[in-house]
């Protein structure tokens, strides 16, 4: 591991996981509105997606996708469409407010929350770029498989802790109480945030 810059890799991954984005927004919103169990399930889905992109980038998928720009374009449009759908869903909740309680939507189950988290990360074209750059900078060519696996596991564990910690924090009693008092404002914020990220994904220059 002497040639692998693990501290730099972990620090970069820490900044990426801690920065506001669709995953952190979804974890926060789900944890506050549907409880800790759903929030942890969504965080697990995000962690799984992160692990998949990490393994893929470590073993060369990033280079393959970089050589085939159409793959990024497909991921871009799918990801933007999914984010826009989340924005519209949040906007509907904000618009109707308590009126939805007369005909409530099904509560988010752990399985649905997990699938939502996984879809968020697998349709994020920035994720493969991030992990591709991460391994390109922190891991030299010819790194032994054992060292590569160590990095993958370390990044995965750090992501798991961070994303699940978000779920625990935002599902706490004070946060849940704040959400209950200002549900429409929270949902309006999530609608604007998801919409802005979707537009950013569509307009960003990838490559």
VENLIN-V16750 format. One record per backbone hydrogen bond with DSSP energy under -1.0 kcal/mol. CO is the residue of the C=O (numbers start at 1). NH is the residue of the N-H. If there is no record, write none. Layout:
co: (CO/CO)
nh: (NH/NH)
This chain:
co: (4/5/6/7/8/9/10/11/12/13/14/15/21/22/23/24/25/26/27/28/29/30/35/36/37/38/39/40/41/42/43/44/45/46/47/48/49/50/51/52/53/54/55/56/57/60/61/62/63/68/69/70/71/72/73/74/75/76/77/78/79/80/81/82/83/84/85/86/87/88/89/90/91/92/93/96/97/98/99/100/109/110/111/112/113/114/115/116/117/118/119/121/124/125/126/127/128/129/130/131/132/133/134/135/138/140/144/145/146/147/148/149/150/151/152/153/154/155/156/157/158/159/160/161/162/163/164/165/166/167/169/172/173/174/175/176/177/178/182/183/184/185/186/187/188/189/190/191/192/193/194/195/196/197/198/199/200)
nh: (6/9/10/11/12/13/14/15/16/17/18/19/25/26/27/28/29/30/31/32/33/34/39/40/41/42/43/44/45/46/47/48/49/50/51/52/53/54/55/56/57/58/59/61/60/64/65/66/67/71/73/74/75/76/77/78/79/80/81/82/83/84/85/86/87/88/89/90/91/92/93/94/95/96/97/99/100/101/102/103/113/114/115/116/117/118/119/120/121/122/123/124/127/129/130/131/132/133/134/135/136/137/138/139/5/143/148/149/150/151/152/153/154/155/156/157/158/159/160/161/162/163/164/165/166/167/168/169/170/171/172/176/177/178/179/180/181/182/186/187/188/189/190/191/192/193/194/195/196/197/198/199/200/201/202/203/204)
